[in-house]
Amino acid sequence: MAEEPTERISEAEHAVMEALWARHPLTANEVADAVAPARGWGLATVKTLLSRLAAKQVIATEPQGKRFLYSPLVAREAYLGGESRRLVDRLFGGSAAGLFAHLAEAEALTAADLDQIEALLKQIRGGEGL
């Protein structure tokens, strides 16, 4: 799979990508079944989103008779990594610590969140020998 997309993925396109990351390949009807009911979309909307994603080269299209099968070309982890970096860069001047400080000040972190963060930091420090 490719690294991260060169073009931004909209919120609506992201919903389609989540369906494809969860299971692929899928037909347009299968993608619509997965995402359309919760969003009030029709099949035409899903097909438009699939076309946009194909144009952005983040999904592959494979003809199968009269229909197409769609699969992601970008790994979910790569996409999340790129989006996370853009968020931190745009809102916190590139400082991940600034993001965590903001969340802590806004009381958006629960005790369970803090425990998970501490465990991740220990794991990272242990892996890097810090």
N, C-alpha and C positions, 0 to 999 in steps of 0.2 A: 504494500500500500504506500501511497505517496505520503510525504510529510504533512504539512498543513496547507490549506488552500491559499492560492495567491489572491483571490478575491474574497471579500467578506460574505458570510452566509447570513441571510436574514433570519429573524425569529421563526417565521413560517417555514423557511427552508430547513432550519434546524430541526423542527418537528418531524419532517420527512426523513432527515438524516438519522434521527434517533430510531425511527422504525427500521431503517435499513441496517443500522449498527446492531440492533437487537436480533435481526434475522435477515438473511439474504441468501440467494437472490429472491426478489419479490416482483410480482407484476404490479402495474399501476392500480389495479383493483384491490390487490392485497395491501398495498400501501394505504389506499383510501380507507379500507376497512380498519386499519390500525390507527389512523390519525383523524380522519374526517368527522366522525360522530362527535368527538369532544370539542371540535372547533367549528362545527356547523358548515363544513366545506362540502362541495360536491366533487365528483370525479374529475370534472374539467379543471378545477382549481389544483387538485393534486397533480394532474398531468402537466399543468403549466409550471408548477414548482419543480417537478422532475425534469422538465425541459431546461429550466434555468440552471439546475444543478449540473446537468449534463454539459451545458454550455460553459459552466465554470470549471469543468473537468474534475469534479469531486465525486461523481458517480459514473459507473460504466453502464452502458446499455447493450444488451445482447438480444438480437432478434430471435424469437422462438415462434415460428409460424406467423400468425397475424398480430402477435403481441410482442412486447419487449420485457426482458427481465432486467432489473436494476440492482446494482451492487455498489457499495461504497468503494471509492478509490483512496479516501483519506481515512486514516485510523482515528477513532474517537479520541484517544489519548493525545494524538498530535494536535487535533483541533482544539481540545480543551487547553492544552499547553499554550498554544498561540493566543487564544482568547484571554487566558489568565494573564499572560505577559502584557497584552494590549491594555487590559483593565488596570493593572498595576502601574504601567507606564503613564497612561492617560490621567488617572485620578490621583495617583500617589507618587508621582515623579520617579517612578521606577523602584520605589521602596516597598518591598513586601512587608517589612516591619510596620510601615505606615498603615497598610491595610489592616493588619492585626490590631494595631493600636486603635484605629477607628472603630473596628468591630467591638473591641473590649470597652471603649468609652461609650458606645451606643448600647451597651449591654446586650449585644446580639450573640454573644458567645455563652453557651450553657456550661455547666460544670463538666458535662460529658464531652463537649467540644474541646475544652481546655485539657482534659485528660488525653484525648486523642492527639492533640497538638503536641503535648509533652512526650507522648510515646513516639510520635513521628520524629521529633527532634532528637530523642535518645537514639533512635534507629539510625538517623542520618549521621549523627556525631559518631556513633559506633562504627558505621561503615566507612567513614572518612578518617577515623583515627583522631578525632578532635577531643 
